[in-house]
Amino acid sequence: MHHKNIKCVVQKQLETQFPNWKRLGRKTKRKLAKQVLAEVNAEYNLSVPIADHLG
């Protein structure tokens, strides 16, 4: 279930950092999404149990 938690964190980060997400091209979106995913994976701790809410 950690993958769902990571996906939620990535989506929230993309929404806050790039408010014009819908106007960007597909290649640009893919590049930015990979960059954000790498950042979240580097910081995410898999040993912590998953909380019900992301608060």
N, CA, C and O atoms as a Maestro MAE file, in Angstrom:
{
 s_m_m2io_version
 :::
 2.0.0
}

f_m_ct {
 s_m_title
 :::
 protein
 m_atom[220] {
  # First column is atom index #
  i_m_mmod_type
  r_m_x_coord
  r_m_y_coord
  r_m_z_coord
  i_m_residue_number
  s_m_chain_name
  s_m_pdb_residue_name
  s_m_pdb_atom_name
  i_m_atomic_number
  :::
  1 25 0.809 -1.197 0.000 1 A "MET " " N  " 7
  2 3 0.000 0.000 0.000 1 A "MET " " CA " 6
  3 2 0.857 1.266 0.000 1 A "MET " " C  " 6
  4 15 0.318 2.365 -0.130 1 A "MET " " O  " 8
  5 25 2.161 1.140 0.141 2 A "HIS " " N  " 7
  6 3 3.013 2.323 0.133 2 A "HIS " " CA " 6
  7 2 2.973 3.031 -1.217 2 A "HIS " " C  " 6
  8 15 3.113 4.252 -1.279 2 A "HIS " " O  " 8
  9 25 2.782 2.272 -2.300 3 A "HIS " " N  " 7
  10 3 2.759 2.891 -3.622 3 A "HIS " " CA " 6
  11 2 1.594 3.870 -3.765 3 A "HIS " " C  " 6
  12 15 1.719 4.886 -4.449 3 A "HIS " " O  " 8
  13 25 0.469 3.572 -3.129 4 A "LYS " " N  " 7
  14 3 -0.670 4.496 -3.174 4 A "LYS " " CA " 6
  15 2 -0.361 5.767 -2.387 4 A "LYS " " C  " 6
  16 15 -0.732 6.867 -2.795 4 A "LYS " " O  " 8
  17 25 0.314 5.605 -1.271 5 A "ASN " " N  " 7
  18 3 0.686 6.740 -0.453 5 A "ASN " " CA " 6
  19 2 1.680 7.631 -1.202 5 A "ASN " " C  " 6
  20 15 1.559 8.855 -1.181 5 A "ASN " " O  " 8
  21 25 2.656 7.018 -1.860 6 A "ILE " " N  " 7
  22 3 3.641 7.761 -2.635 6 A "ILE " " CA " 6
  23 2 2.962 8.493 -3.784 6 A "ILE " " C  " 6
  24 15 3.282 9.649 -4.062 6 A "ILE " " O  " 8
  25 25 2.026 7.825 -4.454 7 A "LYS " " N  " 7
  26 3 1.306 8.438 -5.573 7 A "LYS " " CA " 6
  27 2 0.539 9.675 -5.109 7 A "LYS " " C  " 6
  28 15 0.528 10.692 -5.803 7 A "LYS " " O  " 8
  29 25 -0.090 9.598 -3.964 8 A "CYS " " N  " 7
  30 3 -0.842 10.726 -3.418 8 A "CYS " " CA " 6
  31 2 0.087 11.893 -3.099 8 A "CYS " " C  " 6
  32 15 -0.251 13.045 -3.370 8 A "CYS " " O  " 8
  33 25 1.242 11.607 -2.531 9 A "VAL " " N  " 7
  34 3 2.209 12.653 -2.204 9 A "VAL " " CA " 6
  35 2 2.708 13.321 -3.482 9 A "VAL " " C  " 6
  36 15 2.842 14.543 -3.529 9 A "VAL " " O  " 8
  37 25 2.983 12.531 -4.515 10 A "VAL " " N  " 7
  38 3 3.468 13.073 -5.786 10 A "VAL " " CA " 6
  39 2 2.405 13.956 -6.421 10 A "VAL " " C  " 6
  40 15 2.719 15.044 -6.902 10 A "VAL " " O  " 8
  41 25 1.156 13.509 -6.432 11 A "GLN " " N  " 7
  42 3 0.087 14.298 -7.029 11 A "GLN " " CA " 6
  43 2 -0.090 15.641 -6.321 11 A "GLN " " C  " 6
  44 15 -0.264 16.670 -6.974 11 A "GLN " " O  " 8
  45 25 -0.044 15.632 -4.990 12 A "LYS " " N  " 7
  46 3 -0.182 16.874 -4.237 12 A "LYS " " CA " 6
  47 2 0.985 17.825 -4.516 12 A "LYS " " C  " 6
  48 15 0.794 19.035 -4.631 12 A "LYS " " O  " 8
  49 25 2.189 17.267 -4.622 13 A "GLN " " N  " 7
  50 3 3.352 18.095 -4.882 13 A "GLN " " CA " 6
  51 2 3.286 18.699 -6.289 13 A "GLN " " C  " 6
  52 15 3.648 19.861 -6.473 13 A "GLN " " O  " 8
  53 25 2.835 17.940 -7.269 14 A "LEU " " N  " 7
  54 3 2.709 18.455 -8.632 14 A "LEU " " CA " 6
  55 2 1.656 19.558 -8.704 14 A "LEU " " C  " 6
  56 15 1.847 20.555 -9.400 14 A "LEU " " O  " 8
  57 25 0.551 19.384 -7.990 15 A "GLU " " N  " 7
  58 3 -0.510 20.388 -7.991 15 A "GLU " " CA " 6
  59 2 -0.041 21.705 -7.377 15 A "GLU " " C  " 6
  60 15 -0.409 22.778 -7.855 15 A "GLU " " O  " 8
  61 25 0.766 21.628 -6.327 16 A "THR " " N  " 7
  62 3 1.208 22.847 -5.667 16 A "THR " " CA " 6
  63 2 2.349 23.526 -6.412 16 A "THR " " C  " 6
  64 15 2.391 24.754 -6.480 16 A "THR " " O  " 8
  65 25 3.271 22.755 -6.968 17 A "GLN " " N  " 7
  66 3 4.428 23.337 -7.636 17 A "GLN " " CA " 6
  67 2 4.120 23.828 -9.046 17 A "GLN " " C  " 6
  68 15 4.736 24.789 -9.507 17 A "GLN " " O  " 8
  69 25 3.190 23.196 -9.732 18 A "PHE " " N  " 7
  70 3 2.888 23.528 -11.120 18 A "PHE " " CA " 6
  71 2 1.388 23.753 -11.285 18 A "PHE " " C  " 6
  72 15 0.663 22.844 -11.691 18 A "PHE " " O  " 8
  73 25 0.916 24.975 -10.968 19 A "PRO " " N  " 7
  74 3 -0.527 25.236 -11.053 19 A "PRO " " CA " 6
  75 2 -1.068 25.192 -12.483 19 A "PRO " " C  " 6
  76 15 -2.266 24.984 -12.675 19 A "PRO " " O  " 8
  77 25 -0.206 25.383 -13.492 20 A "ASN " " N  " 7
  78 3 -0.646 25.335 -14.885 20 A "ASN " " CA " 6
  79 2 -0.361 23.963 -15.501 20 A "ASN " " C  " 6
  80 15 0.009 23.880 -16.672 20 A "ASN " " O  " 8
  81 25 -0.525 22.907 -14.740 21 A "TRP " " N  " 7
  82 3 -0.200 21.543 -15.152 21 A "TRP " " CA " 6
  83 2 -0.931 21.142 -16.430 21 A "TRP " " C  " 6
  84 15 -0.346 20.485 -17.291 21 A "TRP " " O  " 8
  85 25 -2.193 21.523 -16.566 22 A "LYS " " N  " 7
  86 3 -2.988 21.108 -17.723 22 A "LYS " " CA " 6
  87 2 -2.508 21.755 -19.015 22 A "LYS " " C  " 6
  88 15 -2.778 21.231 -20.096 22 A "LYS " " O  " 8
  89 25 -1.812 22.865 -18.933 23 A "ARG " " N  " 7
  90 3 -1.350 23.573 -20.126 23 A "ARG " " CA " 6
  91 2 -0.003 23.060 -20.620 23 A "ARG " " C  " 6
  92 15 0.405 23.390 -21.734 23 A "ARG " " O  " 8
  93 25 0.693 22.264 -19.823 24 A "LEU " " N  " 7
  94 3 2.010 21.771 -20.206 24 A "LEU " " CA " 6
  95 2 1.890 20.634 -21.215 24 A "LEU " " C  " 6
  96 15 0.876 19.938 -21.268 24 A "LEU " " O  " 8
  97 25 2.921 20.461 -21.998 25 A "GLY " " N  " 7
  98 3 2.954 19.379 -22.976 25 A "GLY " " CA " 6
  99 2 3.218 18.034 -22.327 25 A "GLY " " C  " 6
  100 15 3.647 17.957 -21.176 25 A "GLY " " O  " 8
  101 25 2.958 16.985 -23.074 26 A "ARG " " N  " 7
  102 3 3.096 15.627 -22.539 26 A "ARG " " CA " 6
  103 2 4.530 15.319 -22.135 26 A "ARG " " C  " 6
  104 15 4.759 14.740 -21.072 26 A "ARG " " O  " 8
  105 25 5.501 15.696 -22.967 27 A "LYS " " N  " 7
  106 3 6.898 15.413 -22.656 27 A "LYS " " CA " 6
  107 2 7.372 16.193 -21.433 27 A "LYS " " C  " 6
  108 15 8.144 15.684 -20.621 27 A "LYS " " O  " 8
  109 25 6.909 17.410 -21.315 28 A "THR " " N  " 7
  110 3 7.263 18.224 -20.158 28 A "THR " " CA " 6
  111 2 6.659 17.641 -18.891 28 A "THR " " C  " 6
  112 15 7.322 17.576 -17.856 28 A "THR " " O  " 8
  113 25 5.412 17.219 -18.969 29 A "LYS " " N  " 7
  114 3 4.749 16.607 -17.810 29 A "LYS " " CA " 6
  115 2 5.485 15.348 -17.372 29 A "LYS " " C  " 6
  116 15 5.693 15.127 -16.179 29 A "LYS " " O  " 8
  117 25 5.873 14.535 -18.327 30 A "ARG " " N  " 7
  118 3 6.568 13.281 -18.008 30 A "ARG " " CA " 6
  119 2 7.899 13.567 -17.325 30 A "ARG " " C  " 6
  120 15 8.256 12.901 -16.353 30 A "ARG " " O  " 8
  121 25 8.635 14.555 -17.830 31 A "LYS " " N  " 7
  122 3 9.925 14.916 -17.248 31 A "LYS " " CA " 6
  123 2 9.761 15.418 -15.816 31 A "LYS " " C  " 6
  124 15 10.499 15.007 -14.921 31 A "LYS " " O  " 8
  125 25 8.789 16.309 -15.600 32 A "LEU " " N  " 7
  126 3 8.549 16.856 -14.270 32 A "LEU " " CA " 6
  127 2 8.055 15.781 -13.296 32 A "LEU " " C  " 6
  128 15 8.455 15.761 -12.133 32 A "LEU " " O  " 8
  129 25 7.190 14.897 -13.776 33 A "ALA " " N  " 7
  130 3 6.664 13.835 -12.909 33 A "ALA " " CA " 6
  131 2 7.780 12.891 -12.473 33 A "ALA " " C  " 6
  132 15 7.808 12.464 -11.319 33 A "ALA " " O  " 8
  133 25 8.693 12.563 -13.372 34 A "LYS " " N  " 7
  134 3 9.820 11.699 -13.003 34 A "LYS " " CA " 6
  135 2 10.711 12.374 -11.973 34 A "LYS " " C  " 6
  136 15 11.200 11.731 -11.045 34 A "LYS " " O  " 8
  137 25 10.917 13.670 -12.142 35 A "GLN " " N  " 7
  138 3 11.746 14.419 -11.209 35 A "GLN " " CA " 6
  139 2 11.120 14.450 -9.817 35 A "GLN " " C  " 6
  140 15 11.808 14.224 -8.822 35 A "GLN " " O  " 8
  141 25 9.834 14.725 -9.745 36 A "VAL " " N  " 7
  142 3 9.140 14.773 -8.457 36 A "VAL " " CA " 6
  143 2 9.094 13.389 -7.815 36 A "VAL " " C  " 6
  144 15 9.273 13.259 -6.604 36 A "VAL " " O  " 8
  145 25 8.855 12.356 -8.620 37 A "LEU " " N  " 7
  146 3 8.820 10.989 -8.094 37 A "LEU " " CA " 6
  147 2 10.169 10.593 -7.508 37 A "LEU " " C  " 6
  148 15 10.220 9.944 -6.463 37 A "LEU " " O  " 8
  149 25 11.248 10.969 -8.157 38 A "ALA " " N  " 7
  150 3 12.582 10.668 -7.633 38 A "ALA " " CA " 6
  151 2 12.809 11.370 -6.294 38 A "ALA " " C  " 6
  152 15 13.383 10.784 -5.376 38 A "ALA " " O  " 8
  153 25 12.362 12.619 -6.181 39 A "GLU " " N  " 7
  154 3 12.507 13.356 -4.924 39 A "GLU " " CA " 6
  155 2 11.716 12.694 -3.807 39 A "GLU " " C  " 6
  156 15 12.220 12.537 -2.695 39 A "GLU " " O  " 8
  157 25 10.488 12.307 -4.096 40 A "VAL " " N  " 7
  158 3 9.636 11.700 -3.068 40 A "VAL " " CA " 6
  159 2 10.185 10.335 -2.663 40 A "VAL " " C  " 6
  160 15 10.185 10.004 -1.477 40 A "VAL " " O  " 8
  161 25 10.651 9.540 -3.619 41 A "ASN " " N  " 7
  162 3 11.207 8.227 -3.294 41 A "ASN " " CA " 6
  163 2 12.456 8.350 -2.433 41 A "ASN " " C  " 6
  164 15 12.697 7.507 -1.569 41 A "ASN " " O  " 8
  165 25 13.250 9.387 -2.659 42 A "ALA " " N  " 7
  166 3 14.466 9.584 -1.864 42 A "ALA " " CA " 6
  167 2 14.121 9.940 -0.419 42 A "ALA " " C  " 6
  168 15 14.850 9.568 0.501 42 A "ALA " " O  " 8
  169 25 13.015 10.660 -0.213 43 A "GLU " " N  " 7
  170 3 12.648 11.106 1.130 43 A "GLU " " CA " 6
  171 2 11.682 10.165 1.842 43 A "GLU " " C  " 6
  172 15 11.553 10.234 3.064 43 A "GLU " " O  " 8
  173 25 11.010 9.298 1.117 44 A "TYR " " N  " 7
  174 3 9.963 8.455 1.700 44 A "TYR " " CA " 6
  175 2 10.580 7.351 2.548 44 A "TYR " " C  " 6
  176 15 11.555 6.719 2.140 44 A "TYR " " O  " 8
  177 25 10.018 7.124 3.716 45 A "ASN " " N  " 7
  178 3 10.503 6.112 4.649 45 A "ASN " " CA " 6
  179 2 9.539 4.930 4.631 45 A "ASN " " C  " 6
  180 15 8.400 5.055 5.080 45 A "ASN " " O  " 8
  181 25 9.984 3.788 4.116 46 A "LEU " " N  " 7
  182 3 9.120 2.613 4.003 46 A "LEU " " CA " 6
  183 2 8.921 1.878 5.329 46 A "LEU " " C  " 6
  184 15 8.031 1.036 5.444 46 A "LEU " " O  " 8
  185 25 9.735 2.189 6.314 47 A "SER " " N  " 7
  186 3 9.622 1.477 7.589 47 A "SER " " CA " 6
  187 2 8.502 2.020 8.465 47 A "SER " " C  " 6
  188 15 8.097 1.365 9.426 47 A "SER " " O  " 8
  189 25 8.000 3.199 8.148 48 A "VAL " " N  " 7
  190 3 6.914 3.813 8.926 48 A "VAL " " CA " 6
  191 2 5.580 3.216 8.495 48 A "VAL " " C  " 6
  192 15 5.325 3.108 7.296 48 A "VAL " " O  " 8
  193 25 4.725 2.827 9.434 49 A "PRO " " N  " 7
  194 3 3.416 2.317 9.046 49 A "PRO " " CA " 6
  195 2 2.576 3.401 8.374 49 A "PRO " " C  " 6
  196 15 2.731 4.587 8.666 49 A "PRO " " O  " 8
  197 25 1.697 2.992 7.486 50 A "ILE " " N  " 7
  198 3 0.882 3.925 6.716 50 A "ILE " " CA " 6
  199 2 -0.212 4.487 7.610 50 A "ILE " " C  " 6
  200 15 -0.916 3.734 8.284 50 A "ILE " " O  " 8
  201 25 -0.356 5.801 7.618 51 A "ALA " " N  " 7
  202 3 -1.423 6.457 8.359 51 A "ALA " " CA " 6
  203 2 -2.679 6.506 7.510 51 A "ALA " " C  " 6
  204 15 -2.615 6.436 6.283 51 A "ALA " " O  " 8
  205 25 -3.828 6.628 8.175 52 A "ASP " " N  " 7
  206 3 -5.092 6.697 7.461 52 A "ASP " " CA " 6
  207 2 -5.237 8.012 6.694 52 A "ASP " " C  " 6
  208 15 -5.792 8.031 5.596 52 A "ASP " " O  " 8
  209 25 -4.744 9.102 7.266 53 A "HIS " " N  " 7
  210 3 -4.860 10.413 6.649 53 A "HIS " " CA " 6
  211 2 -3.474 11.001 6.435 53 A "HIS " " C  " 6
  212 15 -2.559 10.762 7.223 53 A "HIS " " O  " 8
  213 25 -3.328 11.759 5.379 54 A "LEU " " N  " 7
  214 3 -2.037 12.371 5.092 54 A "LEU " " CA " 6
  215 2 -1.864 13.716 5.777 54 A "LEU " " C  " 6
  216 15 -0.796 14.319 5.670 54 A "LEU " " O  " 8
  217 25 -2.855 14.190 6.459 55 A "GLY " " N  " 7
  218 3 -2.793 15.387 7.271 55 A "GLY " " CA " 6
  219 2 -2.194 16.506 6.641 55 A "GLY " " C  " 6
  220 15 -2.092 17.574 7.245 55 A "GLY " " O  " 8
  :::
 }
 m_bond[219] {
  # First column is bond index #
  i_m_from
  i_m_to
  i_m_order
  :::
  1 1 2 1
  2 2 3 1
  3 3 4 2
  4 3 5 1
  5 5 6 1
  6 6 7 1
  7 7 8 2
  8 7 9 1
  9 9 10 1
  10 10 11 1
  11 11 12 2
  12 11 13 1
  13 13 14 1
  14 14 15 1
  15 15 16 2
  16 15 17 1
  17 17 18 1
  18 18 19 1
  19 19 20 2
  20 19 21 1
  21 21 22 1
  22 22 23 1
  23 23 24 2
  24 23 25 1
  25 25 26 1
  26 26 27 1
  27 27 28 2
  28 27 29 1
  29 29 30 1
  30 30 31 1
  31 31 32 2
  32 31 33 1
  33 33 34 1
  34 34 35 1
  35 35 36 2
  36 35 37 1
  37 37 38 1
  38 38 39 1
  39 39 40 2
  40 39 41 1
  41 41 42 1
  42 42 43 1
  43 43 44 2
  44 43 45 1
  45 45 46 1
  46 46 47 1
  47 47 48 2
  48 47 49 1
  49 49 50 1
  50 50 51 1
  51 51 52 2
  52 51 53 1
  53 53 54 1
  54 54 55 1
  55 55 56 2
  56 55 57 1
  57 57 58 1
  58 58 59 1
  59 59 60 2
  60 59 61 1
  61 61 62 1
  62 62 63 1
  63 63 64 2
  64 63 65 1
  65 65 66 1
  66 66 67 1
  67 67 68 2
  68 67 69 1
  69 69 70 1
  70 70 71 1
  71 71 72 2
  72 71 73 1
  73 73 74 1
  74 74 75 1
  75 75 76 2
  76 75 77 1
  77 77 78 1
  78 78 79 1
  79 79 80 2
  80 79 81 1
  81 81 82 1
  82 82 83 1
  83 83 84 2
  84 83 85 1
  85 85 86 1
  86 86 87 1
  87 87 88 2
  88 87 89 1
  89 89 90 1
  90 90 91 1
  91 91 92 2
  92 91 93 1
  93 93 94 1
  94 94 95 1
  95 95 96 2
  96 95 97 1
  97 97 98 1
  98 98 99 1
  99 99 100 2
  100 99 101 1
  101 101 102 1
  102 102 103 1
  103 103 104 2
  104 103 105 1
  105 105 106 1
  106 106 107 1
  107 107 108 2
  108 107 109 1
  109 109 110 1
  110 110 111 1
  111 111 112 2
  112 111 113 1
  113 113 114 1
  114 114 115 1
  115 115 116 2
  116 115 117 1
  117 117 118 1
  118 118 119 1
  119 119 120 2
  120 119 121 1
  121 121 122 1
  122 122 123 1
  123 123 124 2
  124 123 125 1
  125 125 126 1
  126 126 127 1
  127 127 128 2
  128 127 129 1
  129 129 130 1
  130 130 131 1
  131 131 132 2
  132 131 133 1
  133 133 134 1
  134 134 135 1
  135 135 136 2
  136 135 137 1
  137 137 138 1
  138 138 139 1
  139 139 140 2
  140 139 141 1
  141 141 142 1
  142 142 143 1
  143 143 144 2
  144 143 145 1
  145 145 146 1
  146 146 147 1
  147 147 148 2
  148 147 149 1
  149 149 150 1
  150 150 151 1
  151 151 152 2
  152 151 153 1
  153 153 154 1
  154 154 155 1
  155 155 156 2
  156 155 157 1
  157 157 158 1
  158 158 159 1
  159 159 160 2
  160 159 161 1
  161 161 162 1
  162 162 163 1
  163 163 164 2
  164 163 165 1
  165 165 166 1
  166 166 167 1
  167 167 168 2
  168 167 169 1
  169 169 170 1
  170 170 171 1
  171 171 172 2
  172 171 173 1
  173 173 174 1
  174 174 175 1
  175 175 176 2
  176 175 177 1
  177 177 178 1
  178 178 179 1
  179 179 180 2
  180 179 181 1
  181 181 182 1
  182 182 183 1
  183 183 184 2
  184 183 185 1
  185 185 186 1
  186 186 187 1
  187 187 188 2
  188 187 189 1
  189 189 190 1
  190 190 191 1
  191 191 192 2
  192 191 193 1
  193 193 194 1
  194 194 195 1
  195 195 196 2
  196 195 197 1
  197 197 198 1
  198 198 199 1
  199 199 200 2
  200 199 201 1
  201 201 202 1
  202 202 203 1
  203 203 204 2
  204 203 205 1
  205 205 206 1
  206 206 207 1
  207 207 208 2
  208 207 209 1
  209 209 210 1
  210 210 211 1
  211 211 212 2
  212 211 213 1
  213 213 214 1
  214 214 215 1
  215 215 216 2
  216 215 217 1
  217 217 218 1
  218 218 219 1
  219 219 220 2
  :::
 }
}
